[in-house]
Amino acid sequence: MTRKDRTEGILNRLEVLDSSEREQFYRIQLKDMLKYAYRYSEEVKKRFDRAQFNVNKFNDLSDIKHIPILKKKELIFLQSMGPRLGGLLTKDLGKMRRVFLSPGPIFDPEDRVNDYWGWTEGFYAAGFRSGDVVQNCFNYHLNPAGLMFEEPLRNLECAVVPSGPGSTNTQLEIMQKLRITGYVGTASYLKHLGQKAEDMGLDLRKDLFLEVAFVTAEKIPENVRNSLEKKFDIIMRQGYGTADVGCIGYECYHKNGLHLANKSFVEICHPDTGIPLKDGEIGEVVVTAFNKTYPLIRLATGDLSYIDRSPCPCGRTSPRLGGIIGRVDTTARIKGLFVYPHQMEQVISGFEEIKRWQLEVTNPGGIDEVTLYIESTEFHRHDDLQHSFREKIKIRPEIQVLEPGSLPAQIKEIEDKRSYD
Ligand SMILES: [Zn+2]
């Protein structure tokens, strides 16, 4: 069977606007959304008034810097402050199509509009085409990932097997029997599937039929990507986004950074002051999605990156993020999930025999591994602790019990020792 061309073309004219058209597009979208949000979202009104930001005087893109940054931790707090997710929504919750829950905990509403999460152009850029049969290995339960990544596949007229994560043998059986051409999931899970298939004596290129993969939710070292692409004989491209705003950026065939999606305005800001930085300078990714239903304005993602405006051979003119370089605070993104120290404290407070603790994250072979060091004279509740971690934080650390006094006097609660070269 001949393969489809997955390397050329664009989906949307917005991907190739020249710089003045793009600036005008951002200005119109922002002005329209900010005015609407001020009028219909109680929380946005309060926020603008407090900052003495006059929405009618918004004329230039740089005017946005007068609106204070919205931190993810504030969002958790705001959402608990009454109806319409604390006044953030511009319509009633019952008007939504779905409401998800992601770690934080943060609720993520989804309105009844086409391409709500904005991933369709990114999936096209990654190489998905009409007629693909795609296995979606993201979770469909509570978390938005599964359904969020099904939306672009539906729009591109691909068939989807909503397999979710887990049951590796079944996944491989489906891949063979249905001749699956597309994979959507984490790179670590694809790596795991590949290892399992090879253990079973399968040839990844002959017994499986994968041609394209979309991966996200974790940082992938380039050598891991290259080896997976070679092993499966696939094109594997990454996307970047959050459960709050959906797609922020995506790679094209030329994999030289993340083209910014056309559904939001992205700034790179100083992590402490919120002041926008120049192209090429490293700072926090701050996103304003053109979303009138749930206007998260200048949402700080906590991720560090920089803007690259050099031309891309794919023809897309959208600026690119030069990859995600790290996290701003101690909050770590482990296996695609944000892990906050305060959540860990809550879990560990149920175990009074633990005196001190530290979570260490490493990535041998490109896969996140988590070790929880605890200081305790007597600890016999390994299973309970594992269970609480899995239930509340969705990670499964390896537990190492240490003698009291073993950890250094000054410790970071989450020690990130991952490297990405
Ligand atoms: Zn490109």
Boltz pocket constraint, residues with backbone or C-beta under 6 A from the ligand:
constraints:
  - pocket:
      binder: B
      contacts: [[A, 252], [A, 253], [A, 254], [A, 259], [A, 312], [A, 313], [A, 314], [A, 315], [A, 316]]
      max_distance: 6.0
